[in-house]
């Protein structure tokens, strides 16, 4: 079911004529508005492929009960669409109570694009269900690299988010194969780990500076940080991942010397190419000096949050919203990057000529981005040409 969807440049689901037009033109003048769109944004190939595979499975398996192991992607509207299609959820906030325990050979279970924990895949196999595995090929890259680290005797350091589906699957794989891991979420946590590597912090300070579930249960920093290999959750901010790897390289050079660095350190960039392209394109459009930067995507989407930080870096007012309902003439409802709280900001759309840049996370359908663009035009008192 995957061979049909091998063109990363194509859009297979949730298309929008308005977004197609903006993608081709790059910008559009609409009355007092100048709408700016980067060349790369929104659905990545892995997400689009996963949704197309779900549609194929619906046709192939007809009336058989169909389930998603968890959210297909981190976008609430897409997950709502799955429910309207009659597809249930086995885990997460949308889970149907008891459904996981009732699974049998007649059930069809979709593994999300983020992959799944080893324990979850074993359970599905034991129940004899039909599995539709939509795991993104880019997500498999850090899995393969982590297994290589284990074979070579390195502890895996993941730049990622504890609890994120992709990182959870990676950590499960490492545990299952007898390896060890540490997850660092950002540069601040990486500094803590680097402090331990340099001998400036003890094990207690290391544990205090990381997430409580950042390591495997048997992790012993004195033994397991002798040799480390770095990978990234594919949706993390690429520039931060590079900075973290460089930080560990310097720390281990200080500890063990330049001549031994190859013995104790490995680094492999596993940022998804689409994530990287979206981030690079966001930097380019934010660098054009827009008055506003609107980033559309689910509030639980890691790559969307990182796109919003791009605007911050360029000094452009950036708002992370989920959809057009977040926009009113006198206020905008958006997610705060630091606290995660949902805020309302008044007078967000200035009078007079305004340049508005848009982008969208890899889990954001073009259709939703198009609705946001249309809503901005409407609130500005302008009209889009047919």
C-alpha positions, -999 to 999 in steps of 0.1 A, spaced: 0 0 0 30 23 1 43 21 -35 17 46 -48 29 73 -24 66 76 -32 67 112 -45 76 136 -16 67 166 -37 31 155 -43 1 162 -21 -22 132 -16 -47 145 10 -63 177 23 -54 199 -6 -63 236 -8 -65 256 -41 -56 288 -22 -26 272 -6 -15 257 -40 -17 292 -55 3 308 -27 29 280 -27 35 286 -64 35 324 -63 53 329 -29 33 360 -22 0 376 -30 -13 412 -27 -49 414 -14 -59 450 -8 -39 463 22 -24 428 28 7 412 15 5 375 21 39 357 22 43 320 20 76 300 21 83 274 -5 83 246 20 57 242 47 29 220 61 23 183 55 55 164 52 56 134 29 55 109 58 23 125 72 6 127 38 16 91 31 2 79 64 -32 95 58 -33 82 23 -25 47 36 -54 50 61 -78 59 32 -65 29 13 -70 7 43 -106 19 47 -113 8 11 -94 -25 14 -108 -37 47 -144 -25 42 -166 -29 73 -140 -45 96 -135 -26 128 -106 -2 124 -85 14 151 -57 39 155 -31 28 181 -29 65 190 -32 99 173 -23 94 136 -5 127 136 -4 157 161 -34 176 147 -67 176 164 -88 182 133 -73 153 114 -79 130 144 -115 142 146 -118 133 109 -106 98 117 -134 95 143 -160 107 118 -147 80 94 -156 55 121 -120 48 131 -116 44 169 -86 51 191 -69 25 214 -47 49 234 -44 85 243 -71 110 252 -95 98 225 -92 61 235 -123 40 237 -123 24 272 -116 -14 270 -111 -15 233 -75 -25 236 -85 -55 257 -111 -66 232 -89 -67 201 -91 -98 179 -83 -111 144 -112 -92 128 -97 -58 139 -75 -36 118 -50 -15 137 -32 15 122 3 22 136 8 60 135 35 78 115 55 82 147 59 44 151 50 25 183 67 10 213 81 -26 210 56 -37 237 27 -23 217 37 -41 185 41 -74 205 6 -70 219 -9 -64 185 9 -95 171 -4 -116 200 -40 -105 194 -36 -115 157 -49 -82 144 -44 -69 109 -16 -42 112 -14 -12 89 20 3 97 23 39 85 56 46 103 74 73 85 107 61 68 124 91 84 114 80 118 131 46 112 165 64 107 170 72 144 159 37 153 185 22 130 212 45 144 203 37 180 206 0 173 240 6 158 251 25 189 240 -4 211 260 -29 190 291 -6 193 287 -1 231 274 35 231 246 49 252 220 67 231 214 104 238 182 116 223 175 153 216 138 150 220 107 153 242 100 128 269 66 113 262 65 123 225 53 92 206 84 91 184 109 94 213 88 69 234 91 44 206 129 50 202 134 45 240 114 13 240 135 0 212 167 8 230 155 -9 262 143 -40 243 178 -44 228 196 -41 261 209 -5 256 206 26 276 194 61 268 192 97 280 167 122 266 176 159 266 148 183 256 167 215 250 201 232 253 196 239 290 192 202 298 221 194 275 242 218 295 234 197 326 245 165 309 277 182 296 284 194 331 284 158 343 306 147 313 331 173 323 331 162 359 316 194 373 282 179 383 275 147 402 248 121 395 223 138 419 227 171 401 224 154 367 191 137 377 177 170 391 184 188 359 167 163 336 131 151 332 122 124 358 117 99 330 147 110 309 167 78 314 160 41 313 154 24 347 188 8 349 208 38 338 240 44 358 256 77 347 291 67 360 291 36 337 268 45 309 281 79 299 316 67 292 306 65 255 276 83 240 260 86 206 236 114 197 204 112 177 175 136 173 137 132 174 130 140 138 109 171 145 133 190 167 148 224 159 178 216 137 199 244 149 194 234 185 203 198 177 235 209 161 244 231 191 237 202 215 259 178 195 287 204 195 283 209 232 288 172 239 317 170 215 335 198 234 327 183 268 341 149 258 372 164 242 378 182 275 373 150 295 391 125 273 412 145 249 410 151 211 428 119 203 402 97 220 371 115 208 363 90 181 363 62 207 338 79 230 315 100 208 292 95 179 269 120 162 243 114 135 218 140 123 184 123 122 163 155 117 137 148 90 146 165 57 111 179 55 114 194 90 148 209 80 134 223 48 104 238 66 126 254 92 150 268 66 121 282 46 105 297 77 138 315 84 138 329 49 102 342 50 106 356 85 138 373 74 118 393 48 106 415 77 68 407 79 46 425 104 32 392 116 42 355 114 13 331 118 23 294 124 -6 269 121 -5 235 137 -16 214 167 -6 227 201 10 193 208 30 193 176 68 195 183 78 207 149 51 235 149 63 249 182 98 250 168 86 268 137 71 295 159 105 300 176 119 309 142 98 340 142 111 349 177 146 346 165 139 372 138 122 396 161 88 391 143 56 388 163 49 351 159 16 333 168 11 296 170 -25 288 164 -45 256 156 -69 270 131 -91 298 118 -113 298 150 -84 313 169 -87 345 149 -111 374 158 -110 410 147 -99 422 181 -79 392 195 -59 361 186 -58 329 207 -24 312 206 0 290 224 28 305 245 61 288 235 76 288 270 47 280 293 25 260 269 -5 281 281 -31 293 256 -31 331 256 -52 358 240 -35 388 225 -56 419 216 -51 442 186 -30 416 168 -39 428 132 -25 463 127 -44 489 106 -30 500 72 -7 480 50 3 447 66 27 420 55 16 386 70 39 356 67 24 321 71 38 286 77 24 253 90 37 223 109 43 190 93 10 177 107 -11 206 94 -33 200 64 -32 225 36 -69 228 39 -66 242 74 -38 266 65 -60 278 36 -89 285 60 -65 305 82 -53 326 53 -89 333 42 -99 342 77 -70 368 79 -81 383 46 -117 385 59 -108 401 92 -87 427 73 -118 437 54 -105 424 21 -117 399 -5 -98 371 -22 -103 370 -60 -119 339 -72 
